[in-house]
Amino acid sequence: MDRSAVQKRLAETEQQIASGQHQVVQQRELIVELEANGRSAAHAKYLLAELELPQAARRDSRDWLMKQLDKVTG
């Protein structure tokens, strides 16, 4: 993978991480709201876990891409 391709993929991954993080924050806020109102947040917590899994994968991908960028830059 050349430097330009790595940079492009890294930028895309960063955007996905930012978008995913926004969703995670919204879901956490929903959980707080549900619990504050005495409602069950079990399903919301399940959905939060489903949002966090791909975030971890995206961060791993970002780390790998950063290493690749170091290789082609270094």
Contacts in CASP RR format, 6 or more apart in sequence:
PFRMAT RR
TARGET T0000
AUTHOR 0000-0000-0000
METHOD contacts of the structure
MODEL  1
MDRSAVQKRLAETEQQIASGQHQVVQQRELIVELEANGRSAAHAKYLLAE
LELPQAARRDSRDWLMKQLDKVTG
1 9 0 8 1.000
1 68 0 8 1.000
1 72 0 8 1.000
2 72 0 8 1.000
3 69 0 8 1.000
3 72 0 8 1.000
3 73 0 8 1.000
6 65 0 8 1.000
6 68 0 8 1.000
6 69 0 8 1.000
6 72 0 8 1.000
7 69 0 8 1.000
9 65 0 8 1.000
10 62 0 8 1.000
10 65 0 8 1.000
10 66 0 8 1.000
10 69 0 8 1.000
13 58 0 8 1.000
13 61 0 8 1.000
13 62 0 8 1.000
13 65 0 8 1.000
14 62 0 8 1.000
16 58 0 8 1.000
17 55 0 8 1.000
17 58 0 8 1.000
17 59 0 8 1.000
17 62 0 8 1.000
20 51 0 8 1.000
20 54 0 8 1.000
20 55 0 8 1.000
20 58 0 8 1.000
21 55 0 8 1.000
23 51 0 8 1.000
24 48 0 8 1.000
24 51 0 8 1.000
24 52 0 8 1.000
24 55 0 8 1.000
27 44 0 8 1.000
27 47 0 8 1.000
27 48 0 8 1.000
27 51 0 8 1.000
28 48 0 8 1.000
30 41 0 8 1.000
30 44 0 8 1.000
31 41 0 8 1.000
31 44 0 8 1.000
31 45 0 8 1.000
31 48 0 8 1.000
34 40 0 8 1.000
34 41 0 8 1.000
34 44 0 8 1.000
35 41 0 8 1.000
END
